[in-house]
Amino acid sequence: MITSKNKYIKQIDGLRGISIISVVLYHFFPEIFIGGFIGVDIFFVISGFVISKILIEEFYLNKTISIKNFYVKRIKRIFPAFFLVIFASTIFSYFILLPSYLVDFSKSSLASVFFSSNFYFFFTNQSYAAISSNFKPLLHLWSLSVEEQFYVFFPAFILIFLKFFRDNYFLTIIISLTILLYVISHILENLYYGSSFYLLPTRAVQFLIGCLIAYLYLKKDENFIFQRYISLLFYLYLIKITFFIFFITNENLYPSYYSLLIIFGSAVLIYSTKFKILENSFLSSYLLVWFGKISYSLYLWHYPIFVYANYLDLLNSKLNQILFLILSVILAYISYNFYEKKFRYIYTFSKTLLISGLFCFFIFLYSFLSLNSNGFEKRVPEILSKNYDSIIYDLRDEDGQACYDRRKSYCHINKDQSDVKIAVVGDSHTALITTKLNQISDYEIISMNNTGCYYLPNFSLLN
């Protein structure tokens, strides 16, 4: 039933190229590529496909899956560049970030080392679309945390399922689990805003769709309904994804009908590589494949470069934006060819752990010293060592939920305890006023503070 096709698929790297280009352009030119963040969704579907294809092929070849070998390969692929980027970002943080930002950076770096930064950014109410996110060098590592969390249980899941269940249950189980997790993500989002963006249940849907496509890709029987219309579907979803990159925003995108279109579109483009169709020459074009090969390095390096340049106000012209974008690409190319490939193909697993361990030791030590010295506050004049940012997150309602950055069920403080009611409407600056007002009065306060005032009805934000 399953045919072994364990070979390099050039078009997958081409699709990776589309993904990384859209993400990088979104960060450097958000006013043009306003939906470029969907590249991360495409990455998740690709990861689900590639990993599932490897595991399924291994099982049908050897009647088992070596989970140990799986993790060894993943570690050699992910760890070297991952910890190098955190290490490099840590060094620059000392010379660039003010104390309050450095404290947040140290906490996020510790969370990233344990592949749990998605939880850190979620529980600290840090919106990916907020202006303040442009000053968090490691924010992008939330996606690597989600991916590694998925890898913790997925190989064992595939092994157990293929070993003890028949083939014809595979599609049923994967589809059922995907639907269940999609429903759960809706429930979680209604209870905890931002959970569907940062947490695994929503993102697991994308990995599982990739897994589903991997299974269909490896089936000998190619009389699948998509085969007849694959060229039409290819163009249809390629156009939709391109449209989303330029026109869709992430307001209420996760989970939604639009996010499903992105997931299914990615799945169709991946599945199309099974057939010899002219359209695949686009995905296998040299430039897209080249970017696909350095996509992991580029994803890791471009965001700290973007953040630090933005923090220093160096992205104040289109020319500077282009120059720092080119710098990111060059650094990613060097990192991939002269550093990462050595760990993947030359260096031993022990050496990989040793180098990664040394980076981790420095990161731990630096973070410990940073947190115990309030971000090395002695580096700067006293007036710059004060923390004015975190106070906007301090105000909470009677249920302990943060008042800031809500889009519904607005926060009431001292509800029905005063004849004076004050509604404070605005962005993070007015959130600061709200918190201070609560500290000096007993008035009933209705907090309607949100990043950039996006929630205001019938208003459009102009930058």
C-alpha positions in Angstrom: 0.0 0.0 0.0 2.9 2.3 0.7 5.6 2.9 -1.8 9.1 4.1 -0.7 10.0 7.5 -2.2 12.7 8.5 0.1 14.3 11.1 -2.1 14.9 14.8 -2.1 11.9 16.8 -3.3 13.2 20.1 -4.7 9.7 21.7 -4.8 9.4 21.4 -1.0 12.4 23.6 -0.7 10.8 25.9 -3.2 7.7 26.1 -1.0 10.0 26.8 2.0 11.4 29.6 0.0 8.0 31.2 -0.5 7.4 30.8 3.3 10.6 32.4 4.5 10.5 35.2 1.9 7.0 36.2 3.0 7.9 36.1 6.7 11.1 38.2 6.3 9.3 40.7 4.1 6.5 41.0 6.6 8.9 42.0 9.3 11.0 44.5 7.3 8.1 45.9 5.2 4.9 45.3 7.2 3.0 48.1 5.5 3.3 46.2 2.1 3.4 42.5 3.1 0.8 42.8 5.8 0.0 39.0 5.7 3.5 37.7 5.3 3.3 36.0 8.8 1.3 33.2 7.1 4.7 31.8 6.0 4.9 30.3 9.5 1.7 28.4 8.9 3.1 27.0 5.7 6.3 26.0 7.5 4.3 24.0 10.0 2.4 22.1 7.3 5.7 21.4 5.5 7.3 20.2 8.8 4.4 17.9 9.4 4.7 16.5 5.9 8.5 16.0 5.9 8.7 14.4 9.3 5.7 12.2 8.8 7.0 11.0 5.4 10.4 10.1 6.9 8.8 8.2 9.8 6.2 6.4 7.7 8.8 5.3 5.1 11.1 4.1 7.9 8.4 2.0 9.4 7.5 0.3 6.2 11.1 -0.4 5.4 12.2 -1.6 8.8 8.9 -2.5 10.5 9.8 -0.1 13.3 10.9 3.5 13.9 14.2 4.4 15.7 13.0 7.2 17.9 16.6 7.6 19.1 17.9 8.2 15.6 15.0 10.6 14.9 16.0 12.8 17.9 19.7 12.6 17.1 19.0 14.0 13.6 16.6 16.6 14.8 19.2 17.8 17.4 22.0 18.0 14.9 19.7 19.9 12.5 18.2 22.4 15.0 20.5 22.9 18.0 23.7 24.4 16.5 22.2 27.4 14.8 19.4 27.8 17.4 21.7 28.2 20.3 24.2 30.3 18.3 21.5 32.8 17.5 20.5 33.1 21.1 24.1 33.4 22.2 24.8 36.2 19.6 21.6 38.0 20.6 22.6 37.8 24.2 25.9 39.5 23.5 24.3 42.4 21.6 21.6 42.7 24.2 24.1 43.9 26.8 25.2 46.8 24.6 21.8 47.8 23.1 18.9 47.0 25.4 17.8 49.2 28.3 17.4 47.4 31.7 13.6 46.7 31.5 14.0 45.3 28.0 17.0 43.3 29.0 15.1 41.7 31.8 12.3 40.6 29.4 15.0 39.4 27.0 16.7 37.3 29.7 13.4 35.6 30.6 12.6 34.9 27.0 16.0 33.5 26.3 15.7 31.1 29.3 12.2 30.0 28.0 13.7 29.6 24.5 16.5 27.3 25.7 13.8 25.0 27.1 11.7 25.3 23.9 8.9 26.9 25.9 9.0 30.5 24.7 5.5 30.2 23.2 4.2 29.7 26.8 6.3 32.7 28.0 4.9 35.1 25.4 1.4 33.8 25.8 1.3 34.1 29.6 2.9 37.5 29.5 0.2 38.7 27.1 2.7 39.7 24.4 0.9 40.0 21.2 2.8 39.1 18.1 1.2 42.0 16.2 1.8 44.6 18.9 4.3 47.4 18.2 6.1 46.4 21.4 6.9 43.0 19.7 9.3 44.8 17.4 11.6 45.2 20.4 11.8 41.5 21.4 14.8 39.9 19.7 13.7 36.3 20.4 10.0 36.5 19.9 10.2 34.5 16.6 11.5 31.5 18.5 7.9 30.8 19.8 7.4 28.8 16.5 10.5 26.6 17.2 9.1 25.9 20.6 5.8 24.7 19.2 7.6 22.6 16.7 9.8 20.9 19.2 6.8 20.3 21.5 5.1 18.5 18.7 8.2 16.4 18.0 8.2 15.2 21.6 5.2 12.9 21.2 4.7 12.6 17.4 7.3 9.9 16.6 5.9 7.6 19.3 2.4 8.3 18.2 3.2 7.3 14.6 5.1 4.2 15.7 2.3 3.0 18.0 -0.4 3.6 15.5 1.3 1.9 12.6 2.4 -1.0 14.7 -1.0 -1.8 16.3 -3.6 -0.5 13.9 -4.4 -1.3 10.3 -3.6 1.1 7.5 -7.2 1.9 6.7 -7.7 3.6 10.1 -4.8 6.0 9.5 -6.8 8.6 7.6 -9.8 8.3 9.9 -7.7 8.9 13.0 -5.7 11.7 11.6 -8.7 13.5 10.3 -10.7 13.0 13.5 -7.8 14.2 15.6 -7.4 17.3 13.4 -11.1 18.2 13.7 -11.0 17.7 17.4 -8.0 19.9 17.9 -9.5 22.6 15.7 -12.6 22.7 17.8 -10.5 22.7 21.0 -8.5 25.7 19.6 -11.8 27.6 19.1 -12.8 26.9 22.7 -9.4 27.9 24.1 -9.4 31.1 22.1 -12.7 32.1 23.6 -11.4 31.5 27.1 -7.8 32.7 26.7 -7.1 35.3 24.0 -4.0 34.5 22.0 -3.9 30.8 22.9 -4.8 29.7 19.3 -1.8 31.7 18.0 0.9 30.5 20.5 -0.2 27.1 21.8 0.2 23.6 20.4 -3.5 22.5 19.8 -4.1 25.0 17.0 -0.7 24.5 15.5 -0.9 20.7 15.7 -3.7 21.0 13.2 -1.2 22.3 10.7 1.3 19.5 11.5 -1.4 16.8 11.2 -2.6 18.1 7.8 1.1 17.8 6.7 1.0 14.2 8.1 -2.1 13.5 6.2 -0.6 14.7 2.9 2.5 12.6 3.6 0.4 9.4 3.9 -1.5 10.2 0.7 1.8 11.1 -1.1 3.2 7.7 -0.3 0.2 5.6 -1.3 0.7 3.5 -4.4 -2.8 4.1 -5.5 -2.8 7.5 -7.2 -6.5 7.6 -8.1 -7.1 10.3 -5.7 -9.7 13.0 -6.3 -7.1 15.7 -6.4 -5.2 14.1 -9.3 -7.7 15.1 -12.0 -7.9 18.7 -10.8 -4.4 19.2 -9.3 -3.2 21.8 -11.8 -6.4 23.9 -11.3 -6.1 23.6 -7.5 -2.4 24.5 -7.6 -3.1 27.8 -9.3 -6.2 28.5 -7.2 -4.4 28.1 -3.8 -1.1 29.7 -5.0 -3.2 32.8 -5.9 -5.0 32.7 -2.6 -1.8 32.4 -0.6 -0.3 35.3 -2.6 -3.4 37.4 -2.0 -3.3 36.7 1.8 0.4 37.8 1.9 -0.6 41.2 0.7 -4.0 41.8 2.1 -4.9 39.7 5.2 -4.1 40.8 8.7 -3.8 38.5 11.8 -6.7 40.1 13.6 -8.9 37.1 14.6 -7.1 34.9 12.0 -6.4 32.0 14.5 -8.5 29.9 14.4 -10.7 30.9 11.4 -11.9 30.0 8.0 -9.0 32.0 6.5 -6.4 30.0 8.4 -8.0 26.8 7.1 -7.6 28.1 3.5 -3.9 28.7 4.2 -3.5 25.2 5.6 -5.3 23.5 2.8 -3.6 25.6 0.2 -0.2 24.6 1.6 -1.3 20.9 1.6 -2.4 21.1 -2.1 0.9 22.7 -3.1 2.8 19.9 -1.3 0.7 17.2 -2.7 1.1 18.5 -6.3 4.8 17.6 -6.1 3.7 13.9 -6.4 2.8 14.4 -10.0 4.8 15.4 -13.1 3.0 18.6 -13.9 4.4 21.8 -15.5 3.4 23.9 -12.5 6.1 22.2 -10.3 8.8 24.0 -12.4 7.7 27.1 -10.5 8.3 25.6 -7.1 11.6 24.1 -8.3 13.0 27.4 -9.6 16.6 28.1 -8.5 15.8 31.2 -6.5 13.0 29.7 -4.4 15.0 26.5 -3.8 18.0 28.5 -2.8 16.0 30.5 -0.2 14.4 27.2 0.9 17.8 25.7 1.7 18.8 28.6 3.9 15.2 29.2 5.3 16.0 27.9 8.8 19.1 30.0 9.1 17.3 33.1 7.6 14.4 32.6 10.0 16.7 32.5 13.0 19.0 35.4 12.1 16.7 38.0 10.4 14.5 38.8 13.4 17.3 39.7 16.0 18.9 41.8 13.2 15.5 43.5 12.5 14.8 44.1 16.2 18.2 45.5 17.1 18.2 47.7 14.0 14.7 48.9 14.8 15.6 49.5 18.4 18.5 51.7 17.4 16.2 53.5 14.9 18.3 52.3 11.9 15.3 51.2 9.9 14.2 54.8 9.2 14.4 54.6 5.5 13.6 52.1 2.7 17.3 52.0 1.8 18.2 51.0 5.3 15.5 48.4 5.5 16.8 46.8 2.3 20.4 46.9 3.5 19.5 45.1 6.8 17.4 42.6 4.8 20.4 41.9 2.6 22.6 41.6 5.7 20.2 39.0 7.1 20.3 36.9 3.9 24.2 37.1 3.8 24.5 36.0 7.4 22.0 33.2 6.9 24.0 32.0 3.8 27.2 32.0 5.8 25.6 30.3 8.8 24.1 27.5 6.7 27.0 26.7 4.5 29.9 27.1 6.9 28.4 26.2 10.2 25.2 24.3 10.2 26.1 21.8 7.4 29.2 20.8 9.3 27.1 19.7 12.3 24.6 18.0 10.0 27.1 16.0 7.9 30.6 16.1 9.5 30.6 16.7 13.2 29.6 13.9 15.6 26.5 14.0 17.8 28.8 14.4 20.9 30.4 17.5 19.4 27.0 19.0 18.7 25.9 18.5 22.3 29.2 19.9 23.5 29.0 23.1 21.5 25.3 23.6 22.2 26.0 23.0 25.9 28.7 25.6 26.1 26.3 28.2 24.5 23.6 27.1 27.0 25.9 27.6 29.9 26.8 31.1 28.9 23.1 31.9 28.3 22.1 30.6 31.7 24.9 32.5 33.5 24.1 35.7 31.6 20.4 35.5 32.3 21.0 34.8 36.0 23.2 37.8 36.4 20.8 40.0 34.3 17.7 39.0 36.4 19.6 39.6 39.6 20.8 43.0 38.6 17.6 44.3 37.0 19.0 44.1 33.5 22.5 45.3 34.5 21.0 48.6 35.4 24.3 50.1 36.5 25.2 50.3 32.8 23.0 53.2 32.2 22.0 56.5 33.9 19.5 56.1 36.7 16.7 57.7 34.8 17.0 55.0 32.1 17.0 52.2 34.5 13.3 52.6 35.5 10.8 50.2 34.1 7.8 52.0 32.7 6.6 49.2 30.4 5.7 46.3 32.5 3.3 48.3 34.6 0.7 48.3 31.8 0.3 44.6 32.3 -0.2 44.8 36.1 -3.9 45.7 36.1 -6.2 42.7 36.5 -9.9 42.1 37.0 -11.5 40.3 39.9 -10.8 37.0 38.1 -7.1 37.7 37.9 -7.2 38.2 34.1 -5.0 40.9 32.6 -7.0 44.0 31.5 -4.7 45.1 28.8 -5.1 44.1 25.1 -8.7 42.9 25.3 -11.0 43.0 22.3 -14.2 42.1 24.2 -15.4 41.6 27.8 -13.6 44.7 28.8 -12.1 45.0 32.3 -14.2 46.5 35.2 -12.3 47.4 38.3 -14.3 48.2 41.5 -17.5 47.3 39.7 -20.7 48.7 41.3 -18.6 50.1 44.2 -18.7 53.7 43.2 -21.0 56.2 41.6 -18.2 57.5 39.5 -17.4 55.5 36.5 -14.4 56.2 34.3 -13.8 54.6 30.9 -10.2 54.8 29.8 -9.9 54.2 26.1 -6.7 54.0 24.1 -3.4 52.2 23.5 -0.5 51.2 25.8 0.0 54.8 26.9 -3.5 55.1 28.3 -3.1 51.6 29.8 -0.3 53.1 31.9 -2.7 55.9 33.0 -5.4 53.3 33.8 -3.1 51.4 36.2 -2.0 54.5 38.0 -5.6 55.8 38.3 -6.6 52.5 39.9 -3.7 52.9 42.4 -4.8 56.4 43.6 -8.6 56.1 43.5 -11.6 53.9 44.3 -13.6 54.8 41.2 -15.1 52.2 39.0 -12.8 51.9 36.0 -13.6 50.4 32.7 -10.3 49.6 30.9 -10.6 49.5 27.1 -6.9 49.6 26.3 -5.5 47.8 23.3 -2.4 47.8 21.2 -2.7 50.5 18.7 -6.5 50.9 19.4 -7.2 48.2 16.8 -10.5 47.2 18.4 -12.3 50.5 17.8 -15.3 49.9 15.6 -15.4 51.3 12.0 -11.9 52.8 12.4 -8.8 52.0 10.4 -5.3 52.4 11.8 -3.0 54.6 9.7 0.7 54.4 10.4 
